[in-house]
Amino acid sequence: DVLPSPDGPAPSVSITEIRQYLRAQDIPFHDGYSCLHTPSLFVGDRGDQPLSANAPFTLFIDKTTGSFLCTATLAEGTWQDFQANVEMRLRGISPIPPARSEEMEEEMRQAREDARCIWERALPLWELLDEKETKETKALFGISQVTNATLKRFGVRYLRTARSLVFPWFSPQDATLKGLKLVRVEKNGGTITYVEETLPRFDSYLNLFGLPLIGRRDTELVLTGWELDALALHQAAGVASLALPRGTSYLPPTLLPYLEQFKRITLWLGEDLRSWEAAKLFARKLSLKRCSLVRPGNLQPRPLEALNQGLNVTKILRSALLASHKSIVSFRQLREEVFGELVNTEQVSGVKWTRFPELNKLLKGHRRGELTIFTGPTGSGKTTFISEYALDLCMQGVCTLWGSFEINNVRLAKIMLTQFAGRRLEDQLELYDEWADRFEELPLYFMTFHGQQNIKTVIDTMQHAVYMYDITHVVVDNLQFMMGHEHISVDR
């Protein structure tokens, strides 16, 4: 994915400007947690009449970016698109939601069709050949304690040919099937890993699993990082629970409108320190004042594990910590976190590189908020090494943003794809599509700058990426090219 080019990025808009514009246009609005709520331009009477405050407030404007989503019609677009539609309405023209490209529409249609075919072939778990197969399948996924009633409520099925659990993505509007997530188990010695695949592909898969089951009057929610955790929470504590589409790596801003109705959100994302860091990051996006976090620990594993161990899930939820805290704390409030850092020294040191054991000895691992500088003469292999170094982390789910000011993105992507595939693809072009499809699934983004740039523009782009894509690793290659050679003496 490529971020907007510096020639025409969407102009940033402040929340004050948005409010002033809405008041000037007589558009009624409510102030929500992450969004402003207004009646939709795309629903009902489309004359030049002002929008009625009695109409349902189904259009949500993101307070950080100004982009909008209408949950009634799924119309979405930028702040500029919103203003254009308001102007059209004032002239008596029916607003038209911004269209996706034909290519994207066709891709989404194809993905929906593929998803429907898989869904029809998949079976509910309790309809497998015999009870033995059902028991073995449940044991394989660690869901022996999850009842058939829970699986049925959430619509989970099993695809025999792929040995995968199938989680549906239903539209909250009309309950049509929009996509699927397939999860299979891979065993490597004593290690179990879960391999996920989505239709449509990951960057277009924006499901909040469990959303159609949420009632209009529900005001409390538990947000999890995994579909099976959402099942466990509902079964063990009877709470409204949803799972994020990409676990702990990403909370897409497009999903924020669907979370506006909740006065209290508890984030219980997993059992390691990466989940804890992600929970703190997401809480800022969701508004700290309504969020609580379940801290990972031996007595507070992920929800599915808590169900399997027979722990009191309701009690764990009650012990969640408020995300917003005062500016001064006592050691008593820090005590558990300090203990957590002592117990999990390996996790505290960050995400380890799988390809560079020697680097792990030097740096321990990749941690947020730290700066690492690689220096060396021209042609010594800095870019080649750093692309391998960043790719290693990216393959482990670390959302990565590249700013390559020296070589263009096509060449950089070619280097990284070759490193990813571990082979010379120019000699095996028939394998290109297979590896490119797999490479596309990585949480990897490129800035489109090249050569000397205005520092403020670069920083603004980085901040935009951090909000939109939950970036936790930024690579700048290299500083000299970004600054321009004539300013080398200036201490920037």
N, C-alpha and C positions, 0 to 999 in steps of 0.2 A: 504494500500500500504506500502511496506517495502522498505526502502532506501538500497542502496548497502551495503553488509556486509563489516566490516573493513578488512577482509582477502583479498578481491580482489576488492577494489573500482577502478573505471576508473581513471588512473593517470591524474592529472590535467595538462593542457597544457596552456601556455601563448600565447597571440596573436602574440608576437614576434616570438615564435617558429613556429607557424602556417605559418606566412609570410615567414620565412626562408626556411621552408620545401617546400612550393609551388614554391619559386624561384629556389631552388636546383633541383626540378623535372621539371622545365620549364613549370609550369602550370600557364597560364595567370590569373590574378584576378583583380577585382575592390574592392576598400574599400567602403563598404556600411555603413549604420547607426548602425545596430546591428550585421550584418553578412558580411563576405567576399563573393563575387560572383565569381564563376568560371564556365567554360563550364562543362557539365556533363560527368562523366565517363560512364554513363549508356545509353547514346544516341548515335546513328549513328555509325561511323567507330570505331571499337573496336580493331584495330591492335595495334602494338607497336609504332605507330606514336605519336608525341607529340600532345597535345590538341590544336586545332586551336583557335586563338583569334577572328576569325570571326564567330565561332559557338555561338549560343545563350548561355548566362550565366545563366543557369537554376539550377545550384547547389549552395546552400547557406551553408556556414560554420559559425556556431554561434561563435562570438568573445569571449564569456565568457566560454563556455564549450567545444568548438571544435566539437560538434556533427553536422551532416550535414543532409540536406534534398534536394532531387532533385524534383523540382515542376513539371517536365515533366513526371517523371515515378513514383513519390512518394516513391522512394528508400530513406531510412533513416538509420542512424546508428551513432556510436560513432566516435571520432577522430581516434581510433585504427582501426575501420572498414574501414575508408576512406584510411588510409595508406596501409592497406592490399590490398585494391582494386587497388590502384596506382601500387603496386608491381606486382600484377597479370597482369595488363595491360602492364607493361614493359616487362613481359615474354611472351606477345602475347596471354594471356588467357583473355577471355571476363569477365569483372567484374561481380560479382554476388551480388546483394543487400542482406544485412543481412536478414535472414528469421525470421518471427514471429513463435512462437510455434504453433503446430497443433491445440492445444486447443484454443489459441487466434484467429487463423484464423477461426475456426469453430464458435466461439462465435460471431465474426464480421459478418460472413456470415449469421448466424441465425438472428442477429439484423437487417441486411439489408432486409432479407426476411420478418420479422415481420413489419418493417417500410413500406415496399412496400404494404403489406396487408392493413395496417391502412390508408396509403395514398390513396389507391384506394377506400376505403369506405368513406373517408372525402369528403366534398363538398365545392366548393367556396361559400362564404357567400351570394352572390347575387343569388345563385341558391337554397336557402332554400324554404320551402313550399310557404310562402307568405311574403309580405313586412313587416308585423307586426313582424314575427319571426326574420327577419333580423335586424329590428330596435331594438328589445328587446336584441338580442345577442350582437349587437354593443354597446348598452348602458351598458350592464353588464360588458364588458371589457373596458369601457371608451373610445371607438374608434368611437363614433358617427361622429366625424369630419373627420375621415380618409375615403377617397373616395374608391369606388370599383376599380377604375383604379390603385390606389396605392397598394391595397391588391392583385390585379391581377398581377401587375408588380413583386411583391416579392413572389408570389405563395402561399399566406396564405390561408389555408382552415379551415373548421370547422368540428369536429367529433361530431355528434349529441349524440351518445350513451354515450360518456364520457363528454359531454358539455365542450369540450376543443377546443381552437384554435390550429391549427397544423402548425408549421413552418418547412419547408423542409431544409435539408442539401444536396445540390447538389454538386457533384464533379466539380471543376473549369475546369478539363481536358476534360471530355466527357459528362457533365451534367447528369450523372446517379445519382440516389437517394442513398445517403450513410447513411442517418439517419433522425431522426425527433426530434423535441421538442414539447411536448404537454403542454399547459398552461391552467389551469382551475381556476375559481374564487371560493374562500370559504368565506362566510360571517359569522362573529361571532359577533352578536350584531351590533354595528355600524362600526366594523372594517372589512376591506376587505383585504384578503391576496391572493396572486397568488401562486398556487402550480404548480411546474414544474416537468416534467418527460422526460427523454431522451432515445432514442434508437440510438446507443448503450448506455450503462450506462455512467454516468457522466465522469469517468476518461478516457474514450475512445472517448467521444463526443467532437471533436475539430473543431467545425464549426465556421466560421466567417460569420454570417448570412448576405446575400446580396453580397457575394464575386463574384458570376458569373455575377452580373450586373455591376461590375467595368470595365471601359475601360482601355486599355493599356496606354492611354495617360493621364489618371487622375493622377494629382500630389498632389491634396489636398483631405483630408479625415476627416470626423468626426467619432470618435470611441465612441460608446455608450455601456451601460451596459445591454440593454434590446432590444429585437426585435421590440417591438411597438414604442420605441424611434427612431429606425432607419427608420421606416415607416414615422413617423411624420416629421423627419428632411428632408427626401427626398421630401415629399409633400410640406412642408412649405418653404424650402429654395433651393430646387433643387440641393442639394449637394450630393456628393458621401458619403454614410454612411454605416457603418458595426456595428454589435452587437457582443459582446464577448460571448462565450458559457456559462460562469459561472458568468456573471455579474461582480460585483466589487470584487469578491473574488479571481480571478485567471486569469492571462494572460499566457497561456502555451507557452514556448519558441518555440515549434514546429510551432506556427503560425507566428512568426516574419518574416520569408522569404516572406510571402504574403503581408507584410506591408512595404517592402523595397522600392517599387516604389514611395512612397509618400514623397514629399519634405516637406510637412507641415501636421501635424496631430493635430487635436483639440480633446481633451478628454472631453466629456460631459457625465459623467457617472451616474449622479443622482442628488438628491436635498438635501442629508444630508452630515454630516461631514465624515462619513465612505467612501462615494463616493469620496470626496475631497482628503482624505488620499490615497485611492487606485489610484486616478489619478496621484498623485505625485510619487507613487511607480512605476506605469506602465511607466510614462514618462522617468524614469531613465533607464528602460529596452529598451525603444524605441529610446533613445538618446535625451537628454534634448534640444539640439539646434534646433530640428525641431518640438518640441511639444508646444502646448498652452493648457491652462486649463480653462474651464468655471467654475467659482466659484459658488457654490450653494448659493442661497439667495431668498428672497421673490419675487424679480422681475426676478429671473433666476431659475425657477423650472426645473424639467426634461423636455426633449423635447416634450413628449406627452402632458404634462400638459400645456406647453407653447402654443402648438397648440390649445388645448381646451379653453385656456383663451384668445386666439386671440392676443397673444404677438408677437412682431416683432422678429422672430427667427434669421433672418439674422443679425439684430442689436446685439443680444445677442452673436452670434458667433464672430462678429467683436470686441466685448469687452473682448474676451478671453485673459488671461494673459500669457505671455511667461514663459515657465517652467524654462528656465535657467536664473538665475539672477546674478547680480554682488555680490561681497562679502560684500559690504556695502550698506545699504538701509536707506532711510529717513522715518520718521513717516508717511509721505504722502502715501508712498507705502504700509505701513502696516495698514493704517487707516481702510480699509474695512475689513481686516482679524480680527482686534481687535473688530470691531463692530459685525462681525459674531460670535465671541466667546462669546460676551456679550448676543447676541440674543439667541444663542443656548447653554446655560449653561448645559442643560441636556445631549446634544450630546457630548459636550466637555469633560464631565466627563467619557466618554467611553461606551463600550457595557455592559449593565446591566445584572446581573444574574437573570434568571427567578425563580430559585429554592431557592435562598438565599437572601431574602429581607434585612436581618440583615447585610449581607456582603456588600450590596450596600451602607448601611449607613456608613460603615467603609472605604471602598475603593472607593466608588462612581461608579466604573465600570472598565472594562479592557481597558487600554490604551497602545498603542505601546510604546516601549522604556522604560518601567518601570519594575523594579525588585521587586517581592514579595517573601518573604521567610517564609515558614511554618516550625515551629520547634515543637518538642514534643518527648517524650520517645518512645522506641520501642513498637510496638503494640498498640499505642494510636489512630491509624486510619488515619494517614497522607495520605497514598497512597489511601485508600478508599475515603477519602474526596476530595483529589486533582483530582482523576479521575472523580468524579462527577462534580467538579468545572470546569474542562477543558471541559467535555462533554457538559455542559450547554452552554458554549460559542461556541463550535464546532457546536452544533445544530442551532446556530444563524448565521452560515456562517463564523466564525472566523477560518482561516486555522491553524491547530494545529499540532505541531511536538512533539512526546513523546520520551524522552530518559530515558528508565527504566533500571537502572544499577543494581537494587536490585532484582526485580522479572522479570521473562522472559515475552516476549511479548504475548505468548499464554494465560498465567494466567491474564495478564493485560487486554487483549482484552475480556476475559471471564467476568471479573469484570465489564468492561465498557458496554458490551453488556447486561448484567443483569440489570445494572442501566438504560440503554437506554430503555429496554423493560419494566422495572418496574415490573418484575415477575420472579419466579424461573423457568428458561427454562428447567432445568433438570427434572422437573415434567411434562413438556408439550413439549416434543421433537418434536411433530408434528408441533409446531409453529416456530421451529428453523429457517427454510429457509426463512420464511416470515420476521422475525425480522433481520436476517443476511443480507438479500437483502437491507433492509432499512438502516441498520448500514453502509453498504458498500458505500452508497451514501454520507456519511459525509466527509468533507475535513480533514481527519485525517491520519497522517503518523507516523510510528514508526521507530526509529533508531534500528539497530540490534546489538548494543553493549551490553555486559553483564559483570559485575564486573569492575575491575580497567582498566582504559583506558588512552592512551596518549592524553593529553589535546588538542594538535594541531589537531590530527585526528578528535576529537569530534567537534572542532570549524569549521574545514574545511567541515565536513558533514553538520553542521548547515547552513553554508554559501551557500553550494550547494542547500540545501532544500529551503532556502529563495529565491534563484534565480529561481529554477525550479518550485516550487509550491506556491510562494508568501506567505510563512509562516509568520504569524503575532503573533504567540503565541508559545513559546517553554517551555516545562516542563522538568526539570531535577530531577529525583527521584532515588537515592538521592546523594547529593554531596559527602558524606562520602564514598559511594561505588565506585563512579567514581574516587576519588582520591586514594583510597587504604588506609587502616587503618594506615600504618606506617608513612604516611606523614601528619597526622592530625595537627601536630604542625606548619607545613609550611603554611605561609599565602599566599595561592594561590588565 
